[in-house]
Amino acid sequence: RPTGLAKPASKIRGEVPAALDPIIERCCQGDPAKRYQSAAELRAALREVRVAVERKTGAGEDSVPGARQPRRASTLPAWRIGLAAVLLMAIAGGVVAGLGWAETRRRALIESSPAGLGGPLWSGADAESPAAQFRRLSAEVKKLQRSADAAAKEYSLAQREALIDPVVALGAELWAAAESAADTEPERALELGWDAAACYLAPLLWPGAGAMVFVPPSPPGEVGRARGFFIDARPLNAEDFARFSESAEWRVPPGADAAAGDAPVSELTFYDAVAFVASARPVKRLPTVEEFDRALATLQASASRRVWVLGAVPAPLGETDDDPPAEAESDAPKVDTPLPTRTAMPWLFFPGEDYDGWGEWTATEANGAATADGATFGDTFFTWGGRWASESEFEADPPALMPFESVDPGLGFRGVMDLPRSFGALAVVR
């Protein structure tokens, strides 16, 4: 128990190198304020010792800063340093044990997912040459064009004008550019072709994707082109995360109380967010900062074109109007048997005034070295957020840095769903 040490740890346990004495002493301070304040801080202290050891060949006791002189003329075996590290972690207590358990559970969830974090299933490489793939893709795109035309008829007139028609028109533009490049630039043609396929798939997948926004790919001539994707229209709510915690035997953070219902979930670590998106169906991942920026641009472009869905007005602040205008009723198809109404949501919901300064986890690592699956404690990620300046204008804050294991009352997350970029993935979707 952290009640202080009467003498250095190396004097209590002979296998502990003296270089670890100040670290262990700080871990065992009776005053919590004098201990390490986070796992990342402890990790940094341990790393200094490890780096010092690794810089010396042999890793003997005399190579460790502050190490006592050996009792006999031999170097300290590597296993003893490893054992000392294990003992130190034991002193750190339940925090480290809990983090190890969380890592095991997180990886189990990812491995049980048919697509990991959204990579292999959606972007798996095909063995054929780019030219052969493009010929094959051409037949698939023709099918998707017909399917998109049929699906568009199931949306209301307002939805088609505001959402579906622009996306399908972009698909046609991308496919025309792909066909023009097919003979001279087959790889570029294939890239443009898959972007066109994403536009034709969007009207088909919108209902299955749930309350998501489709962020279209870049036009064919744009420098630094980006792919299309779906992003959750609103942050994950507390009830859904509590349900996940129960089914996956995951911890229930303070901000994930099921009683909070549809309120955005908060106080989650990066671990919690990645575990949830890896277990989601369809498989999702966390968005990057760049994707959040593109999603906001999509929101701002469509903010003046409210789309009426099932007689309710979707509003950025989560408010609804029970009396939609008369034109919403006239948009419905005049048929004897009602067609299923496709729900397309063009807005991104961010918490309003009650959540001033709201932020969300992203997959963008601070130094660009880690990935969502390869992050470790001490890594720092960017968060994205802001506040509503008015009912139709969202003010984004500059991306903020948050350590991997940090939590905040105004920090949540939402997921991104990629569109297929391989024939195997396309077959799964279709």
N, C-alpha and C positions, 0 to 999 in steps of 0.2 A: 504493500500500500504506500502511496506517496506521502510519507510522514517525515522525509528527510533522512540523510545518511550520516552516521556517526563518523565514518571514515570513507575514503575513496573506494569505489566498487572493486578496483583491481586488488585492493588489500583484503576484500571480503571473499572474492572469488578469483582464484589464481589464473583462470583461463581468460579473464577479461583484460584486454590491453589497456594500458594506462591512458592511451589516446582517447578512450571512450569515457574516462572518468567525468570530465565536465558535462558531457551530454547526459549521462545517467544521473548525475547529481541534479541537473536541472529538471529531468523527468520526475524525480522523487521529491521535489520541493513541496512542503506542506501548503504553501500559499499558491492557489491555482494561477494567480497572476504572474508568478515567477516561473511557471512551466512553459513549455512550448505551447503556442496557442492554436496550432493546427498541425495536421499530419504533414502538410507540405513544408512547414518550418522545421519539423524534426527530420524530415527526409533531406532537406538541404544541409543540415548539420552532419548527418551521417555520410552524405555524399562527399563532403570535404575530407573526411577520414578515408573513405574508399579511394578517392582520387589520389590522395597522398600515397596510399599503399600501392596502387597500380602504377605509379610513376617509377617505382623502384623495382628492379629485378629481384626476384626471390621473396619480396614482401616480408622481410624479417621484422622483428620487433624494433630493431634500431632504425628502420626506415619510416616508422610511424611517428609523426610529431608528438613529443611529450611521452613517448613510450619509455618504460623503465628498462634498465639494462637487463639482458637475459641472465638467468642464474647459471647457464652453462653455454658453451660455445656452439649454439645451434640457432637456426632461424625459427621464427614462429610459423607453424604449419598453417596452410590456408584454411584448413577445417576449423582451427581455433578461432580465427577471425570470423568465420561464418557462424560459429556457435555463439560468439559474443554478440553478433548482430541479432541472432534469434533470441538470446536472453534479453537484450534491450527491448525487442518488440514485446516480449512477455511482460516486461515492466510497464510498457505503454498501456497494456491492459486490453479491455474489451473493444476499444476503438479499432485497433489493428485487426483483431479477430473478426470483428464485424465487417471491416472492409474486405478482408480476404473472402469471407462468405459471400459478400455482395458481388465480388469479381467472378466467383464460381457460378453464381446464379445468373449473372449478366451474360456470361459466355454460353451457358447452357441454353438460355433463351435465344441467343443469336444463332447457335448451331442448330436448334430445332426449327428455326424459320426456314422456309423453302428458298429464301433468297437473301439470307444474311441481313445486311442493312440496305438491301435494295440494289446491290451490284450485279451478281452473277445472272440472276433471272432476267434483268431488264437490259443488260448491256453485254451479255455474253458474246464472245467472238464466234463468227461462223467460219468454217474451213474453206469455203469457196473464195475465189478471187473476187475483188471488188466489182469487176465487170460482170461476172456470173451472178453475183448477189444482186446487182442492180437489175438485171433482166428478170430475176425472180421477184424482186421487190415491185417491179412494174406491174406484174399481174396482181399482186396483193393490193397495191394502191388503187387499182381500178375497182376491186371489190369494196375497198373501204370508202371510195367515193360514192358508190351506190348506197352503201349502208348509211353513210352520213346524210345523204339526201333524204333517205327514208326516216331517219331518226329526227331530222330537223322538223318534220311535220308534226311531231309529238310535242313540240314546244309551243308556247303561246307566240302570237305575232310580235309582241314587245320583246320577248326573249330572243327570238330569231334575229330581229333587227339590231338589238344591242349587243348580242353575244355570239350567236351561232354563225350568222352570215359573215362577220368580219374574220372569224377564225377559219371558216371554210375558204374564204377568198384568199387568205394568207397561204393556206395549204395549196391552192391552185397556183399561186405565184411561186412558191417554193418548188413545186413539182415541175413547172415549166422550166425553171432555172436548172433543175436536176437533169432533165432530158437534154437541155442544151449542152451540158458539161459531160454527158455520158461517154462520148467518143474520145475526148481529149483529156478529161480529168475524172476518171472513174471513181476515185476515192472521194473527191469533193461531191460528185454526183450522188454517191451513196449517202453521204452525210446530209445533203439537202433532201434526199428522198425520204430518209427516216424522219426528218423534221416535218415534211409534208404529211407523212403517215400519222404523226402525232396530232396534227391539226384535224385530220379526218377522224381520228379515234376519239378526240375530245367530246363531241356530241354523243358518242356511244357510251363513254365511261363516266360522264358527269353524274348520273344517278347512282351508279355503283360506288363512286368515290365518296358519296355522302356530301356533307357540307364543305365542299372544297372549291377553290378558285383555280381556274386554268390560266396559267401564265404562258402565253404563246412563245414559240421560238422566235429568234431574230429574223428579220427579212433577209433575203438571199444576199444582198449586196452590203450588209452592215459589217463593219470591221469588228473583230472580236465577237463573232456570233455566239449565241447561247442557245441551249436546248429548251424545249418546253417542258412544263411539269405542272402537277396539281399541288396546291398548298392548302392546308386546312384554313377554312374561312375564319375560324376563331381559335383562341388558345384552348388547350385541353381543359376540360372541367374536372372539378374535384371528385364528382361521383364516378366518372369513368376511370380515373386513376385508382380510386379506392376499390373498384370492381377488379381492376387488373391486379392490384396488390393481393387481393384475396385469392384469385385464381392462380397466380404465379408464385404465391408464397413470398411476395416481396414486402419490404418494410412499408409502413404507412406513414409518410411524412406529416408533420403538423398541418400543412396546407392542403392535405388530400383527404379531408374529412368528408365522408359520403353525405353527411347532413347538409353540407354546403351546396349540394345539388349542382346546378349549372354554373356556379361561380367558377372563375378560372382557378386552376390548381396552381399553387405557389410553394415556395420553400423547398424546391427540389434541387438536388445536385445534378451535375451532368450525367452521372451514373444512372439516376432515376429516369431521366429523359431518354437516354439511349436504350435502356432496358424496355421501356414502354414501346418505342417505335419499332424495335426489333421484333416484338411479339405481336404487333398489330396485323390485322388482316383487312385490306391488302397491306402488304409490307410497306413500311414507310422508313424515312430517315429524317434527321434534323436538317433544316435548311442552312445554307451558307449565308453570310452577310450579303453577298452579291445577289443571291436569290431573293432575300428579303427586300432589297432595294428594287429589284425588278417587280416584285409583287406589289409594292407600294405604288410604283408607276402605273401598274395595271389598275389598281384601285382608283387612283386619281384621274385616270383617263375615262373611267366609267362612272365616276361619282355622280355626274349630272344625269345619268341615265338609269334611274331606279327601275328595277325589274320586279313586277308584281307577281308573287308566287302564291297560289292557293288562297287568294284574298287577303294576304297579309303583306305589310310593307317591311322589307328588311332594312334596318337602319344601323349605321355604324355603332351607335351607343347601345344597341340591343333593345331599342324601343320598337313597338309595333303600332300600327294604326288599324283599328278594327273596321274602319269604313273606307275601303279602297275606292278609287274613282270609278265612274261608270264605264270608262273605256277598258278597264281590266276585264269586265264581264264580256264585252263585245269581242275581245280577242280570242275567246275560246272557239274551237272548231264547231261548226253547226252540223253535228251528226246525230243520228238516232242513238248509237251506242258510244258513250264517251270514250275517247282515247285516253290512255294513261298520260298524265301530265308530267313531263320531264321537269325536274327542278334544277335550274342553273343559277348559281349564286355568284354575282360579279363583285362582291365586296369582301373586304377583310375586316373582321370584327376585332377590335382592340378594346380592352376595358376602358371605361370612361372616367369621369371625374373622381369616382371612388377609388380608382387605381392610378392616381397621378404618378407618373414616373415608372410605368410598367415596362418590364424588359423580358426578353425571352432568350433561351439558350440557342446558340447556333453551332454548327459543326466546324466553324473557322477557328483553327488553333492559332495562338498568338504569334508563334515563330514559323508556322507553316510546316512543322516537322511531324506532327502527330495526325492521326486520322481518328474518326469517331470510334473505330474498333480498337485502335492501338494506343489510345490515350492512357496515361498513368497519373497517379496522384502527384500533384505539384504542377502539372501542365495547366496552362491558362488559356481560356477560350473567350472569344468575343461574344457579347450579348447584344441584342438589337431591341430597340424599343422607342418609346416616346409618349405622346399624349395628343388628344384631340384639341385643336385650336377652335374648331367649330364642328357642327354636325357633319360636315362633308369634307373637312380638311384635317388630315393627320400630320402632326409635326414630329418628324423622326429625330431622336437624339443621336449624337455621334456614337458609334459602337463603343461599348464599355468592356473592360477586361474583368473577368471573374475566374478565380482559381477553380479547377475541376470539381473540388469537393465543397465549394461554397454554397450557401443558401441565402435567400432574401425574401422578405414578405411580398415583394413585387416582382418576383422572377418566376416565370413559367416556361412553357414551350408549346410548339405545334409541329405537326409532321408534314413532310413532303412525299409525294408519290411520283416516281419517275414513270415515263412512258416507254414501251418496248423499243429496243434497238437491236433485236436479233429475231430470227424467224422462230426460234423455240419459244421466246417470250411472247411473240405475237400469237402463236398458237394457243398459249395458256390464256391470254386475254380473250381471244375469240371463242 
